[in-house]
C-alpha cells in the first residue's frame, strides 16, 4: 500500500510539472504495462513457449509409432489444438485432402489471431505517445515564451530555462512510453512469428505423413 501511495504521489508530481499533456501520457504508460502483463499471461496459457508435447506427438504420427493423439492428451495450447485438428482431419474419410487442409488452416488462423490480440493497442500507443509528448512540449514552450514576453526587459533567464526543461519533460515521458510499447510489440510479434512457423511445420508434416502411403501404393 505504501508503494502504491509513493507511485501515486510521483505520478501526481509529474503531472504538476509537465502540465495537462502528462495526464494522457501517464494513462498510456499504465495501459502499456497492463497490456504487456495481460499478453504474457495469455501467451503462457496458450503455451507460446511450450511446444515439446506437440513435437513429440507429430514425431510419433510421422513415424507411425504409438498413439499421437494420446500424446497430445487434453492439452489446450495453440500448437496442440492445431495438431489435433490436423490429425483428426487427416484421418476423417469424409474429408478430402483439400478440405482437411482447409479446416486445419482455419483453426491455425484462429490461433494466430488469438496471438495477435492486443498488439494493435501497443502499436497505437507507440505511435501516439511521442506525439502527445511533443504536444506537451509545444504547449509548455508557448507558455514559457508568453511569460518571457510579459516580463519584458526584466526577464529572468533562470525562470525561462526552468520553463523550458519542464516543457521538455513531456517529450521524454512520451518517448519512454513509446519505447516500452515498441519493445513489447516487437517481442510479441517475434513470438507469434515463431508460433506461425511451428503451426505450419506441424500441419505440413502431418499431411505429408498422410499422403505418403497413398503415394507409395500408387508407385
Secondary structure, 3 states (H helix, E strand, C coil): CHHHHHHHHHHHHHHHHHCCHHHHHHHHHHHHHHHHHHHHHHHHHCCCCCCHHHHHHHHHHHHCCCCHHHHHCCCCCHHHHHHHHHHHHHCCCCCCHHHHHHHHHHHHHHHHHHHHCCHHHHHHHHHHHHHHHHHHHHHHHHHHHHHHHHHHHHCCHHHHHHHHHHHHHHHHHHHHHHHHHHHHHHHHHHHHHHHHHHHHHHHHHHHHHHHHHHHHHHC
